[in-house]
Amino acid sequence: MNYKIRALREKLKSLNLEGMIVSNPVNIRYLTNIQSEGILLITRKENIFLTYTMYLEDVNRTLTIDDEIIVADTRDVSIEEAQNFFLFCENIGFEENYVTYEQYKKLKQKYRINNMVETEGIIEKQRMIKDEDEIEKTKKACEITDNCFKHLLEFIKEGMTEKEIALEIETYFKRNGADDVAFETIVASGENSSIPHWKPSDRKIKNADPILIDMGCKYKGYCSDMTRTIFMGCILEEIKPVYDLVLKTQKRVLEEMRSNYNIKTISRIVDDTFKLSNYFLIHSLGHGVGLDIHEMPFINQRNERFLKENMIVTNEPGIYLPGKYGIRIEDTVLVNKTDCTPLTKSEKGYVVI
Amino acid sequence: MNYKIRALREKLKSLNLEGMIVSNPVNIRYLTNIQSEGILLITRKENIFLTYTMYLEDVNRTLTIDDEIIVADTRDVSIEEAQNFFLFCENIGFEENYVTYEQYKKLKQKYRINNMVETEGIIEKQRMIKDEDEIEKTKKACEITDNCFKHLLEFIKEGMTEKEIALEIETYFKRNGADDVAFETIVASGENSSIPHWKPSDRKIKNADPILIDMGCKYKGYCSDMTRTIFMGCILEEIKPVYDLVLKTQKRVLEEMRSNYNIKTISRIVDDTFKLSNYFLIHSLGHGVGLDIHEMPFINQRNERFLKENMIVTNEPGIYLPGKYGIRIEDTVLVNKTDCTPLTKSEKGYVVI
């Protein structure tokens, strides 16, 4: 059995759970590499993947004998067989944050489960700590992202639209080894940069525009996430102190990030620094990055947890002045025992193109 | 108040519901045009959109006074205010197919709701029937898709990889007015075409390959969906009878599709025709298309509903011979009173490039 499923089984045992129903496709991919639709049943003795006829060939190509996963076509599983999977089991875990209310009711009934137990992100928590293979894949995604940024500095010209730039980014990613973008690319120019989640529009880049670019790609499933705010032609003097403050704060956070550092405290650094200058962080400072672009741990002032070695998280403070401009600087960062390593390494000082 | 919210309110009243919590972002977009994160509360007298600080500017740019939607920052809503939204209400609807088990519990508690009632896709059902504006947007998405197909016939050459072709499709869409792809493009060549949901790989197109291309784009949110199976250089003789059977069946379905036709019956036509030749349809015949690429009505033998005027659905029979090849032919189709109109119009006879 692969080590990820073994670790999950041990955790289940410690929680007094006799099995688990895994429905979230990202969790299924994490545990099995399977990318087809279906449901993974961790029963007392077996790991069973129930899927549909159309996916059987693909699933069987993906799995190896070592995985110890039985694959079945839902069509071939009778009502009685389904009810036998968790026979004599009392407590079976499920993903209360993924399973809909309707699915919950159906699962309970279909598998005749006495007590469906909320697992509180048991697999998401396991996913927080990356192994060597996962770190390598993330590094590769970050490397492609850095190279894309270099390419953009040559590519972007006055008069281009935000959409054209976003398309170039996506094309670059796919031509250079990435599976796909990790999320909808943000290219926000001029006053649009004051909206943190702006969608690329037909607005044309003008002289003196700030251009906020938030981009990331997936490499073998693993995501990168980086933001830089660059400038067309020149930087307006009024923007410089804001840029400097965001950059100083972002670097300050990097100095603090390390294993066993309290997430709440690290988020507070940013809030406190911003407030001194009468600014306010209107979104989270960051989030975990892995098979999902946004995953645990979420880096904000409400999170009481601690950073741990081999977590990969973002550090992305930003200041937004509605109707004027916004500045955000973000890196994907690997947490080490005593320090951290930014995996995205693009220039963070003033970049004027 | 816009007509979509008015229609929803009337439906709620007929179900004896005094309000509804709308969480599904696609349903929120349908009702309000808002594309930012948040939750829409349909209370007795008001429509309230609760969102986050970072989205306020964008939401306020989107809404007009006519929408009659109050926008609030969740941060500014006190516990008491939240509990007052549904004060003296007994039955409040929610989306049991979207809301997770965990969210269900939190909503019930936060808004102090006596009885959270499953709405069984009330808005998804409303979305099945498209209005003029929605049909126009879908037509435009289909037109871009047809033009892309024409472009591909010139573009695809022996030796290209599936990934290169998929990237060209996505680039074409974005350069030609689409918002985005409507789903991950499928380009499956040679034996890969036997896997209905193949992901484009580095396999190079060879002479005599079938190339199954399943693609679609979004135009102002509305999706198109089309599949063609074309051939590089020549068509192997053994494939022709299978292609002919799929095409004949696809056309037969188009002849039958019209308002008040039973969905189960139309799906059975395909199954019955295939079975006569010892083939088997391993996926659904089709699905509704709109703001979601897969939405109601789902066209399969388990659906007892009827097609209705101004539904937009796909018609996509396919035959798959594992390890050998697969043939699928799919159109996006508008259902009319007495017949139907395929909105994708690309060549369906043998196409050899």
Interface residues (C-beta under 8 A of the other chain):
Chain A: Q35 S36 Y52 T53 M54 Y55 E57 D58 F94 E96 N97 Y98 V99 T100 Y101 E102 Y104 E118 K163 L167 E170 T171 K174 R175 D180 E184 S194 I195 P196 H197 W198 K199 I282 H283 Y320 P322 G323
Chain B: Q35 S36 Y52 T53 M54 Y55 E57 D58 F94 E96 N97 Y98 V99 T100 Y101 E102 Y104 E118 K163 L167 E170 T171 K174 R175 D180 E184 S194 I195 P196 H197 W198 K199 I282 H283 Y320 P322
